[in-house]
Amino acid sequence: MNNYIILHGSFGSKDGNWFPWLKKELESRNYKVDVPQMPVGVGNQNYDNWEKELNKLSANENTTIIAHSIAPVFVCKYLINNKIKVKKLIFVCGFNNYLGIDPDFDAVNETMFLNNLDDIKKYCNNIICFYSDNDPYVKFEVEKDFANLVSNEQHIIKNGGHINAESGYTEFKEILEVL
C-alpha cells in the first residue's frame, strides 16, 4: 500500500506550515500518512537523532516522502546510507552544504550535509523540487543548484518565501498536483 511521510525542517514542528493540511488531504484519500516530530534545537537536531526517528517508520518502494528545508538533504543522506528505495520524493526549499544562515541553524544543519548527493538517483527516480524566487533563508541559487542536481521536475514559486506559514503557506495546493 502507498504511504506518505512528511518531514519538517530545522527548529520546525510537525504541526507547522502546510503539514497538517497536507496530512488531512492525503488521509481523506485513504492513504497512510506519518508526520513525525523530529528532534529540534542545538544539541538535539542532528543526523543521528533524525535517523533514529525515521527508522521508526516504514519507508519502501511504495513510499512518497515530502520534505521541507533541511529535511530534503537529510532524506537523501538517510536513503543513501541505508540503501532504501522509495517511490517518489518531493522536496520543498531543499539545499546542501550551505552555511551562513546563522550560528544555530548552521550548527543543526551541518550534520545533514553530504558530498555524494547525486547518489540519491540510485534510490529514487522520481524527484520533484519546489522552491521560490525570494527565500529569505536560503539563496535562490543554492536551492536551484540542489534541484538541478537531484530532481527530474522543478517548480519555482513566485514570491513564495520559504514556502512556510511565515510566508502564507498553511496550505500548499501545488503539491497535490504532483502527488
N, C-alpha and C positions, 0 to 999 in steps of 0.2 A: 504494500500500500504506500502511496506517496505521502511523504511527511515534510514538514517545514520547520526550520529553525531560524529564529530571528535574533540577532545579536546587536546589542548597543555598543557604543564607543567608550572612550576614556571618561571617567568620572560620570558615566551615564547611568540610566535606570531602565529596567525592563518596562517600566510604566511610563516612560517619557516619549516625547516626539510622536511619531505616527505608528509606533509599535503596537499599542493596544488596539488601535483602529484596524491595522492590517491583520492582527490575530483574529479579531472578531469577523472580519470579512472572509478569511480563509476557513475558519471554523463553521461559518454559515453555509459553506460549500462542502461540509463534512470531511474536512482534512484534519489530520492530527498536527497540532502546532505547539512547539515549545518555544518559550521566550524566557530563557534563564536570566537570573540576576547574576552577572559576573562580578567578581571581587573588584572593587574600585578603591582608588586612593593610593598615595605614595606608600610603599611598603606592602600593599595588598594586591594591587594590579600589576601582574607580570605574566609572562607567557606560561610559566609552570602552573600558576594558580588558575589561569583561564583554561588550560588544558585539562586540569582535574575536573572542572565544571562541565566542560564539553564531553568528557569521557562518560559522564552520567547519562548522556542522551544517545539515541541511535542515529548514526549518520551512515548512509549506504547509498547504493546506486539508485534508490528511489527518493533520495532526499534533495530538497532545494534549500540552500542556506542563503538568507538575506542578511547582509551585514553592513553596518554604518561606521564611518570614520576610521578608527584604528582597527576595528573588527575585521575588515576585509583582508588586511595583511596577516592578521592573526590566523584567520581561516586558512589562508594559503599555506602558512607555515605548519599549521596543525595537520592539514590533509597531506602535505608533502612528507612531513616527519613520520606520520602514522600510516602512510600509503593507503589512504582511503579514497575511493572513487565516489563521486556524487553526481546526481542528475543535472543540477543547474546551480550556478552561483550568481547572485545579484548583489553587486557591491555599490554602495552609496557613499560618495566622497572618500573613496579609498586612497591610500598613499603608502609609500615605503621609504625608509631611510631619509626621513625628513625631520630635522631638528630645528629648534629656534622658535617654537610656538611660545613656550615659557618654561621655566625650570621644572615645575611639577608635571606638566604634560610630557616634556622630554623624558623625565625620569620614568614614567609609567609606559610610555610608548616604545622606548628604545629596545626593550626585550622582545618586542613583537617583530622587529625588522628582520629581513633575511636577504641574502645575496643571490639566491637561486630562484627568484620569484617566477621566472618563466617556466619552471618545472611544474607549476600548477596545471598546465595544459595536459599533463600526463594523467591527471586525476579528475578533470572535468573539461569537456569540450564545448560547453555552453555557458559562457561567462558574459554577463551584461553589466556595464558600469553606468551609473548615473553620477553626475557631478554638475556643479554650477559655475557660472562665469564670474561670480563675485563672492566666493567663500572667504569669510573674514579670518579663518584659522589656517587654512592650507591653501597655498598659492595654486591658481588655476593650472599653471604649467606642471606642477607636481602631481596633481590629480590626473591631468591629461596623460602624462608620462606613464603613470600607473595603469591607466585604462588602455593605452596603446600597447603596453607590454602583455597584459593578461586577457583582454576581452576580445570577443568577436562581434560585439554590438555595443555602441555607446549612445548615451542620451545626455545632452547638455541642457540644463535647466536655466533659462534666463532669469537672472536676479533671484536665484534660489538660496543664496547664502550657504549655510552649512546643511541645508535641507533638513532642518530640525525645527522644533517648536519655536525656538527663538526667532526663526525666520518665517514663521507662519505655517509650518508643516506639522499639523496634528493629524492630517490625512495626507495620503500620497497616492492619489488615484493612478498616476502614470505607471506605478509599479505593478498594479493589477493587470495592465495591458500586456506586460511581458511574462506574466505568470500563466 
